[in-house]
């Protein structure tokens, strides 16, 4: 299992298609899970979690990737 970050246009747009997708390197999994306050990766697997702008920026800094600021960013677990 691994973390996947996705991005969609804000709800004000009619287009609900996926605009951004990033499979997060598993080396960062434990740090991200802890940062988001989850007990484990399995606990996060129950759904997709919307990130605040601040959370997205901190995760982007941690993984050294600039995440889009104009999209609604989510994180979830993929198998």
C-alpha distances in whole Angstrom, upper triangle without the diagonal:
4,7,10,13,16,20,22,26,28,29,32,31,31,29,25,24,21,22,19,16,14,11,11,11,9,12,13,10,12,15,14,13,16,18,17,18,15,15,12,8,9,12,11,9,13,13,14,16,19,20,23,25,25,21,20,23,22,18,20,22,19,17,21,20,23,21,24,26,28,25,23,19,16,13,10,7,6,4
4,7,10,13,17,20,24,25,27,30,29,30,27,24,22,19,20,17,13,11,7,7,8,6,10,10,7,10,13,11,11,14,16,15,17,14,15,12,8,10,13,10,10,13,13,13,14,17,17,20,22,22,18,17,19,18,15,16,18,16,14,17,17,19,18,20,23,24,22,20,17,14,10,8,6,5,7
4,7,10,14,17,20,22,23,27,26,27,24,21,20,16,17,14,11,9,6,5,8,7,10,9,7,10,11,9,9,13,13,12,15,13,14,12,8,11,12,9,9,12,11,10,11,13,13,17,18,18,15,13,16,15,12,13,16,14,12,15,14,16,14,17,19,21,18,16,13,10,7,6,5,6,9
4,6,10,13,17,19,21,24,23,23,21,18,16,12,13,10,7,6,5,6,9,10,13,11,10,14,14,11,12,16,15,14,17,15,18,15,12,14,15,11,11,13,12,9,11,12,12,16,17,18,14,12,15,15,12,12,16,15,12,15,13,15,12,14,17,18,15,14,10,8,6,5,6,6,10
4,7,10,14,16,18,21,20,21,18,16,14,11,11,8,6,5,6,7,11,13,15,13,12,15,15,11,13,16,15,13,17,16,19,17,14,16,16,13,13,15,12,9,9,10,10,13,13,15,12,9,12,13,10,10,14,13,12,14,11,12,9,11,13,14,11,10,7,6,4,7,9,10,14
4,7,11,13,15,18,16,17,15,12,11,7,8,5,4,6,9,11,14,16,19,16,16,19,18,15,16,19,18,16,19,19,22,20,17,19,19,15,15,16,13,9,10,9,10,13,13,16,14,11,14,15,13,12,16,17,15,16,13,13,10,10,12,12,9,8,6,5,6,8,11,11,15
4,7,9,12,14,13,15,12,10,9,6,6,5,6,9,12,14,17,19,21,19,19,22,21,17,19,21,20,18,21,21,24,23,20,22,21,18,18,19,15,11,11,10,10,12,12,15,14,11,13,16,14,13,17,18,16,17,14,13,9,8,9,9,5,5,4,6,9,11,14,15,19
4,6,8,11,10,11,8,7,7,5,5,7,9,13,15,17,21,23,25,23,22,25,24,21,22,24,22,20,23,23,26,25,23,24,23,20,20,20,16,13,13,11,12,13,13,17,16,13,16,19,17,16,20,21,20,21,17,16,12,10,11,9,5,5,7,8,12,14,17,17,21
4,7,8,6,9,7,7,8,8,7,10,13,16,19,21,24,26,28,26,25,28,27,23,25,27,25,22,26,26,29,29,26,28,27,23,23,23,19,16,16,13,14,14,14,18,18,15,17,20,19,18,22,24,22,23,19,17,13,10,10,7,5,6,9,11,15,17,21,21,25
4,5,6,9,9,8,11,11,11,13,15,18,21,22,26,28,30,27,26,29,27,24,25,27,24,22,25,25,29,29,27,28,26,23,23,23,19,16,15,12,13,13,13,16,17,15,17,20,20,19,22,24,24,24,21,18,15,12,11,8,6,6,9,12,16,18,22,23,27
4,5,7,8,8,11,13,13,15,18,21,23,25,29,30,32,29,28,30,29,26,26,28,26,23,26,26,30,30,28,28,27,24,24,23,19,16,16,13,15,15,15,19,19,18,20,23,23,22,26,27,27,27,24,22,18,16,15,12,10,9,12,13,17,19,23,24,27
4,7,9,10,13,15,15,17,20,23,26,28,31,33,35,32,32,34,32,29,30,32,29,26,29,30,33,33,31,32,31,27,28,26,23,20,19,16,18,17,17,21,22,20,22,25,25,25,28,30,29,29,26,23,20,17,15,12,11,11,15,17,20,23,26,27,31
4,5,7,10,12,12,15,19,22,25,27,30,32,35,32,31,34,33,29,30,32,30,28,30,31,34,34,31,32,31,28,28,27,23,20,20,17,19,19,19,22,23,21,23,26,25,25,28,30,29,29,25,23,20,16,16,12,11,11,15,17,20,22,26,26,30
4,6,9,12,13,16,19,23,26,28,32,33,36,33,33,35,35,31,31,34,32,29,32,32,35,34,32,32,31,28,28,26,23,20,21,19,21,21,21,25,25,23,26,29,28,27,30,32,31,31,28,25,22,19,19,15,13,14,17,18,21,23,26,26,29
4,6,9,10,13,16,20,23,25,29,31,33,31,30,33,33,29,30,33,31,28,31,31,34,33,30,31,30,27,26,25,22,19,20,18,20,21,21,24,24,22,24,27,26,25,28,30,28,29,25,23,20,17,17,14,12,12,15,16,19,21,24,23,26
4,7,9,12,14,17,20,22,26,28,30,28,27,30,30,26,26,29,28,25,28,27,30,29,27,27,26,23,22,21,18,15,16,15,17,19,19,23,22,20,22,25,23,23,27,28,26,27,24,22,18,16,17,14,11,11,13,13,16,17,20,20,23
4,6,9,11,15,18,20,24,26,29,27,26,29,29,25,26,29,28,25,28,27,30,29,26,26,26,23,22,22,18,15,17,16,18,20,20,23,22,20,22,25,23,22,26,27,25,25,22,21,17,15,17,14,11,12,13,13,16,17,19,18,21
4,6,7,11,14,17,20,22,25,23,22,26,26,22,23,26,25,23,26,25,28,26,23,24,24,20,19,20,16,14,15,14,16,18,18,21,20,17,19,22,20,19,22,23,21,22,18,17,14,13,15,13,10,10,10,11,13,14,16,15,19
4,7,11,14,16,20,22,25,23,23,26,25,22,23,27,25,23,26,26,29,27,24,26,26,22,22,22,19,16,16,15,16,17,17,20,19,16,18,20,18,17,20,22,20,20,16,15,12,10,12,10,8,10,10,12,14,15,18,17,21
4,7,10,13,16,19,21,19,19,23,22,19,21,24,22,20,24,24,26,25,22,23,24,20,20,21,18,14,15,14,14,16,15,18,17,13,15,18,15,14,17,18,16,16,13,12,9,8,11,11,8,10,9,10,11,13,15,15,18
4,7,10,13,15,18,16,16,20,20,17,18,22,20,19,22,22,24,22,19,20,21,18,17,19,16,13,14,14,14,17,16,19,17,13,16,17,14,13,17,17,14,15,12,12,10,10,14,14,11,12,9,10,10,11,12,12,15
4,6,9,12,14,13,13,17,17,14,16,19,18,17,21,20,22,20,17,19,20,17,16,19,17,14,14,15,14,17,17,18,16,12,14,15,12,11,14,14,11,12,10,11,9,11,14,16,13,14,11,10,9,11,12,11,14
4,7,9,12,11,11,15,15,13,15,18,18,17,20,19,21,18,14,17,18,15,15,18,16,14,15,16,16,19,19,20,17,14,16,16,13,12,15,14,11,13,12,14,12,15,18,19,17,17,13,12,10,10,10,9,11
4,6,8,7,8,11,12,10,12,15,15,15,18,17,18,16,13,16,17,14,15,18,16,14,15,16,15,18,18,18,15,13,14,14,10,10,13,11,8,11,10,13,12,15,18,20,18,17,13,12,10,10,10,10,12
4,5,6,7,11,11,11,13,15,16,16,19,18,19,16,14,17,19,16,17,20,19,18,18,19,18,21,21,20,17,15,17,15,12,12,13,11,8,11,11,14,14,18,21,23,21,21,17,16,13,13,12,12,13
4,5,5,8,10,10,11,14,15,16,17,16,16,13,11,14,16,14,15,18,18,17,18,20,19,22,22,21,18,17,18,17,13,14,16,12,10,14,14,18,17,21,23,25,23,23,19,17,14,13,11,11,12
4,6,8,8,10,12,13,14,16,18,17,17,14,13,16,18,17,18,21,21,20,20,21,20,22,23,21,18,17,18,16,13,14,14,11,9,12,14,18,18,22,24,27,25,24,20,19,16,16,14,15,16
4,6,6,6,9,10,11,12,14,14,15,13,11,15,16,14,16,19,19,18,17,18,16,19,19,18,14,14,15,12,9,11,11,8,7,11,12,15,15,19,21,24,22,21,17,16,13,14,13,15,16
4,6,5,6,9,10,11,12,11,12,9,8,11,13,11,13,16,16,15,15,17,15,18,19,18,15,14,16,14,11,13,14,11,10,14,15,17,17,20,22,24,22,21,17,15,11,11,10,12,13
4,6,5,6,8,10,11,10,10,8,8,11,12,11,14,17,17,17,16,18,17,19,20,19,15,16,17,14,12,15,15,12,12,16,17,20,19,23,24,27,25,23,19,17,14,14,13,15,16
4,6,5,6,9,10,10,11,10,11,14,14,13,16,19,19,18,16,17,15,17,18,16,13,14,14,11,9,12,12,9,10,13,15,17,17,21,22,25,23,22,18,17,14,15,14,17,19
4,5,5,6,9,9,11,10,9,13,13,11,13,16,15,14,12,14,12,14,15,13,10,11,12,9,7,10,11,8,9,13,14,16,15,18,19,22,20,18,14,13,10,11,12,15,17
4,6,5,6,5,7,6,6,10,9,8,11,13,13,13,11,14,12,15,17,15,12,13,15,13,10,14,15,12,13,17,17,19,18,20,21,24,21,19,16,13,10,10,11,14,16
4,5,5,6,7,8,9,12,11,11,14,16,16,16,14,16,14,16,18,16,12,14,16,13,11,15,15,13,14,18,19,20,19,22,23,26,24,21,18,16,13,14,14,18,19
4,5,8,10,11,12,15,14,12,16,17,17,16,13,14,12,13,14,12,9,11,12,9,9,12,13,10,13,16,17,18,17,20,20,23,21,19,16,15,13,14,15,19,21
4,6,9,10,11,13,11,9,13,14,14,12,10,11,9,11,13,11,8,10,13,10,10,13,14,13,14,17,18,18,17,19,19,21,19,17,14,12,10,12,13,17,20
4,7,9,11,13,10,10,13,14,15,14,12,13,12,14,16,14,11,14,16,14,13,17,18,16,18,21,21,22,20,23,22,25,23,20,17,15,13,14,15,19,21
4,6,7,9,6,6,10,11,12,13,11,14,13,16,18,17,14,16,18,16,14,18,19,17,18,22,22,23,21,24,24,26,23,20,18,15,12,12,12,16,18
4,7,8,6,8,11,12,14,15,14,17,17,19,22,21,17,19,21,19,17,21,22,19,20,24,25,26,24,27,27,29,27,24,21,18,15,14,14,17,18
4,5,5,7,9,11,13,14,14,17,17,20,22,21,18,19,21,19,17,20,21,18,19,22,23,25,23,26,27,29,26,24,20,17,14,12,11,14,15
4,5,5,6,10,11,12,12,16,16,19,22,21,17,18,20,18,16,18,20,17,17,21,21,23,21,24,25,27,24,22,18,15,11,9,7,10,11
4,5,5,8,10,12,13,17,18,21,24,24,20,21,23,22,19,22,24,21,21,24,24,26,24,26,28,29,26,23,20,17,13,10,8,11,11
4,5,6,9,11,12,15,16,19,22,22,18,19,22,21,18,22,24,21,21,25,25,26,24,26,27,28,25,22,19,16,13,11,10,13,14
4,5,7,8,8,12,13,16,19,19,15,16,19,18,16,18,21,19,18,22,22,23,20,22,23,24,21,18,15,12,9,7,7,10,12
4,5,8,10,13,15,19,21,22,18,18,22,21,18,20,23,21,20,24,23,24,21,23,24,25,22,19,17,13,10,7,5,8,9
4,7,9,13,15,19,22,22,19,20,23,22,20,23,25,23,23,26,25,26,23,24,25,26,22,19,17,13,11,8,8,11,12
4,6,10,13,16,19,20,17,17,21,21,18,20,23,22,22,25,23,24,20,21,22,22,19,16,14,10,9,6,8,10,13
4,7,10,13,16,17,14,14,18,18,15,17,21,20,19,22,20,20,17,17,18,19,15,12,10,6,6,4,7,10,13
4,6,10,13,14,11,11,15,15,13,15,18,18,18,20,19,19,15,16,16,17,14,11,9,5,5,6,10,13,16
4,7,10,11,9,9,13,14,13,14,17,18,18,20,18,17,14,14,13,14,11,7,6,4,6,9,13,15,19
4,6,8,6,6,9,10,10,11,14,14,15,17,15,14,11,12,11,13,11,8,6,5,7,10,14,17,20
4,5,5,6,9,10,11,12,14,15,17,18,16,15,12,12,10,12,11,8,8,9,11,14,18,20,24
4,6,5,6,9,10,10,12,14,15,16,14,12,10,10,7,10,10,8,8,10,13,16,20,22,26
4,5,5,6,9,10,11,12,14,15,14,13,11,12,10,13,13,12,11,13,14,17,20,23,27
4,5,5,6,8,10,10,12,14,13,12,11,12,11,14,13,12,9,10,10,14,17,20,23
4,6,5,6,9,10,11,12,10,9,7,9,9,11,11,10,7,9,9,13,16,18,22
4,6,5,6,9,10,10,9,8,7,9,9,12,12,12,10,12,13,16,19,21,25
4,5,5,6,9,10,10,10,10,13,12,16,16,15,12,14,13,16,18,21,24
4,5,5,6,8,8,9,9,12,13,16,15,14,11,11,10,13,15,17,20
4,5,5,6,5,5,6,9,11,14,14,14,11,12,12,15,17,19,22
4,6,5,6,7,9,12,13,17,17,17,15,16,15,18,20,22,24
4,6,8,10,11,15,16,19,19,19,16,16,14,17,18,20,22
4,6,9,10,14,16,19,18,18,15,15,14,16,16,18,20
4,7,9,13,15,18,18,19,16,17,16,19,20,21,23
4,6,10,12,15,15,16,14,15,14,17,19,19,22
4,7,9,12,12,14,12,14,15,18,20,21,24
4,6,9,9,10,8,11,12,15,18,19,22
4,6,6,9,8,11,13,17,19,20,24
4,6,8,8,12,15,18,21,23,26
4,7,9,13,16,19,22,24,27
4,6,9,13,16,19,20,24
4,7,10,13,17,19,22
4,7,10,14,16,19
4,7,10,13,16
4,7,10,13
4,7,10
4,7
4
